Amino acid sequence: MLASYFFYGFWKIEYLSLIVFSTTLDYFAARYIYTQSGFKRKMGLAVSLMSNLGLLAFFKYSGWFINDIAFPLGLLTEQAQTALNNMWSFVLPVGISFYTFQTMGYTIDVYYDRIKPEKNLLKLALFVSYFPQLVAGPIERFDRLHAQLFAPIQFDYANFQAGGRMILYGLFIKMCVADNISPIVDQVFAQTNEASIAQLWSGMGLFGIQIYADFHGYSLIAIGTARLFGVHLMTNFRAPYLSLSIREFWSRWHISLSTWFRDYVFIPMGGNRVSNTKLAVNIAVVFLVSGLWHGANWTFVIWGALHGGAYLIERFTLSKWTSGISSTLRWAVTMLVVFVAWVFFRAENFDSAIEFIQGLILNESSGIDLTWSPLVISFVGLFLLSDVVFGVQGFEIWLDSKSKIKRWALYSMLIYFITGFAGVVEHPFIYFQF
């Protein structure tokens, strides 16, 4: 626990107080909920949820509310807006969206009698702050992670081997793929008006690959690091770009978040056991909230709405006749929706996103000077090919079927690529901003 606190405090020690607050609050809230019934039990849960969500709203959404909602609606004067913006000039705490969701999940599980509250405050603190997945997930459940953290652990070469493989492959796709793509993506999105139609389509496609390689790489490093200690974190990605529908995409992309929304938002709202109208509303709410979770900007809300709309169309309109459509066409349509939606995820604001999407069809510019390194193209191709080859089983399991010579040849090649051809500019993990 102290090591995890040091790890987070090394970035900004003052923000450790937020983790301590969430942990202490939910420790006492869960114990109170467990001993109460009826209204008091509900009030204990309400205090926990409102406090955690209030903390998240204050640090993550207050500036957005001031500038994009309150001021445009005339709720604030220009002087009041300026004064409040000066007061709210702080850095967003890294990982706040992740650890608040993790600790809220713990309290909700106690409320529904899925688990018993932890009696030891320090053990709960370790569950909340466990360093490999603290800043960007995967978002773990108390019953899975707690049981592993406090089980007797001995050195196991199989764990060390699997963890090392995941870390190595994660470093490769983050540093060699995502970081080398980033300058090209930044240039295309910064010069939308000057880029040609082909360059805009390429920029959109490359960002989809960048964010996948970036976040998948982080997840593998986090999961692999925990595995070194014998702790199995949940898988966060299962080759999402092989999906044949939006529904399948969300069963493969950021799995820890999508299952969190399913279990703690969608199912408590009634899940599938409601009328079609209520079901459609429930699905729409989950996707809109998921979009808003990613960031304080209308572009994220629209990104969530696009996925939610496509999901609803699939479920209520296309589900009756998709079996007659070829898998290739279903894949192509799904990827078109996913990658066009990525434009809103990446764009600075709504106008920039609309301008970019219009340019995909109407842009008449001759293009900008982009440097397409053959090596970068090779890395991207290698990553996409490997995702098809590994499928849902993962790099570490795929290697088990290979001979020792082939495995070590591949290890050496990845180390060579990482040390010699990683992106020359430092690019923080994209999901650190959430």
Residue pairs with C-beta under 8 A, 6 or more apart in sequence:
1 122
1 125
1 126
1 129
3 131
4 126
4 129
4 130
4 131
4 134
5 16
5 19
5 129
7 131
7 134
8 15
8 16
8 19
8 94
8 95
8 129
8 131
8 134
8 135
9 15
9 16
11 94
12 91
12 93
12 94
15 93
15 94
18 55
18 59
18 93
18 96
19 99
19 128
19 129
20 125
21 55
22 51
22 52
22 55
22 99
22 100
22 103
22 128
23 103
23 121
23 124
23 125
23 128
23 129
24 121
25 47
25 48
25 51
25 52
26 48
26 52
26 103
26 104
26 106
26 107
26 124
26 128
27 117
27 118
27 121
27 124
29 44
29 45
29 47
29 48
29 107
30 48
30 106
30 107
30 110
30 117
30 118
31 117
31 119
32 40
32 44
33 41
33 44
33 45
33 48
33 107
33 110
33 111
33 117
34 110
34 116
34 117
36 44
41 111
44 111
45 107
45 108
45 111
48 104
48 107
49 104
49 107
49 108
52 100
52 103
52 104
53 100
53 104
55 96
55 100
56 96
56 97
56 100
59 90
59 92
59 93
59 96
60 92
60 96
60 97
60 295
60 296
61 292
61 296
62 88
63 85
63 88
63 296
64 296
64 297
65 296
66 76
66 81
66 84
66 85
66 88
67 81
67 85
68 297
68 298
69 75
70 76
70 81
71 78
71 81
76 84
92 433
94 135
94 432
95 134
95 135
95 136
95 432
97 293
97 434
98 133
98 134
98 135
98 136
98 137
98 139
98 434
99 128
99 129
99 134
101 139
101 257
101 260
102 127
102 128
102 139
102 140
103 128
104 264
105 139
105 141
105 142
105 260
105 263
105 264
106 115
106 124
106 127
106 128
106 142
108 264
109 115
109 141
109 142
109 143
110 116
110 117
114 143
115 142
115 143
118 124
118 127
118 142
118 146
123 146
123 149
123 150
126 149
127 140
127 142
127 145
127 146
127 149
130 140
130 145
130 149
130 226
130 231
132 222
132 223
132 225
132 226
132 231
132 233
133 139
133 140
133 222
133 223
133 226
133 233
135 432
136 215
136 218
136 219
136 222
136 429
136 431
136 432
136 434
137 219
137 222
137 236
137 254
137 256
137 257
137 431
138 219
138 222
138 223
138 233
138 234
138 235
138 236
138 255
138 256
139 256
139 257
139 260
140 233
140 234
140 256
144 234
145 231
145 233
148 230
148 231
148 232
149 231
151 230
153 229
153 230
153 231
154 230
156 230
159 227
159 228
159 229
159 230
160 227
160 228
161 396
162 224
162 227
162 396
163 223
163 224
163 225
163 226
163 227
163 228
164 224
164 228
165 224
165 395
165 396
165 399
166 220
166 221
166 223
166 224
166 227
166 394
166 395
166 396
167 220
167 221
167 224
167 225
168 224
168 411
168 414
168 415
168 418
169 220
169 395
169 396
169 414
170 216
170 217
170 218
170 219
170 220
170 221
170 224
171 217
171 221
171 414
171 418
172 217
172 414
172 417
172 418
173 213
173 216
173 217
173 220
173 383
174 213
174 214
174 217
174 218
174 221
174 429
175 217
175 418
175 422
175 423
176 379
176 417
176 418
176 421
176 422
176 423
177 209
177 210
177 213
177 217
177 379
177 380
177 383
178 209
178 210
178 211
178 213
178 214
178 217
178 423
178 427
179 422
179 423
179 425
179 427
180 373
180 375
180 376
180 379
180 421
180 422
180 423
181 206
181 207
181 209
181 210
181 213
181 376
181 380
182 210
182 423
182 425
182 427
183 423
183 425
184 202
184 203
184 206
184 370
184 371
184 372
184 376
185 203
185 206
185 207
185 210
185 346
187 203
187 368
187 370
188 195
188 199
188 200
188 202
188 203
188 206
188 368
188 370
189 203
189 207
189 346
189 347
189 348
189 352
189 356
191 368
192 200
192 352
192 355
192 356
192 359
192 363
193 355
193 359
193 363
193 365
194 365
194 367
194 368
195 203
195 359
195 363
195 365
195 367
195 368
196 363
196 365
196 366
196 367
196 368
197 359
197 360
197 361
197 363
198 367
199 367
199 368
199 370
200 356
200 359
200 360
200 363
201 360
204 339
204 340
204 342
204 343
204 356
204 360
205 339
206 380
207 342
207 343
207 346
208 241
208 338
208 339
208 342
209 380
209 383
209 384
210 430
211 342
211 345
211 346
211 430
212 237
212 240
212 241
213 383
214 427
214 429
214 430
214 431
215 236
215 237
215 254
215 429
215 430
215 431
216 236
216 237
218 429
218 431
219 236
219 237
220 395
222 233
223 233
223 235
223 236
224 396
226 232
226 233
227 233
234 255
234 256
235 255
235 394
236 254
236 255
236 256
237 252
237 253
237 254
237 255
238 251
238 252
238 255
238 391
238 392
239 252
239 387
239 388
239 390
239 391
239 392
240 249
240 252
240 253
241 335
241 338
241 384
241 387
242 252
242 331
242 387
242 388
242 391
243 249
243 251
243 252
243 253
243 331
243 334
243 338
244 327
244 330
244 331
244 334
245 314
245 322
245 330
245 334
246 307
246 310
246 311
246 314
246 334
246 337
246 338
247 311
247 314
247 315
248 334
249 334
249 338
250 258
250 307
250 311
251 258
252 392
257 290
257 293
258 290
261 286
261 289
261 290
262 286
265 285
265 286
265 289
266 282
266 283
266 286
269 282
269 285
270 278
270 279
270 282
271 282
272 279
274 282
276 316
280 312
280 316
283 308
283 311
283 312
283 315
284 305
284 308
284 312
286 308
287 304
287 305
287 307
287 308
287 311
288 301
288 304
288 305
288 308
289 304
290 304
290 307
291 300
291 301
291 302
291 303
291 304
291 305
291 307
292 300
292 301
292 304
293 434
294 300
294 303
294 304
294 345
294 434
295 433
295 434
297 349
298 349
298 350
299 344
299 345
299 347
299 348
299 349
299 350
299 353
300 344
300 345
302 344
302 350
302 353
303 341
303 342
303 344
303 345
306 337
306 340
306 341
306 344
307 337
307 338
307 341
310 337
314 322
322 330
340 357
343 353
343 356
343 357
344 350
344 353
347 353
347 356
375 421
379 417
379 421
386 395
389 398
390 398
399 407
399 410
402 410
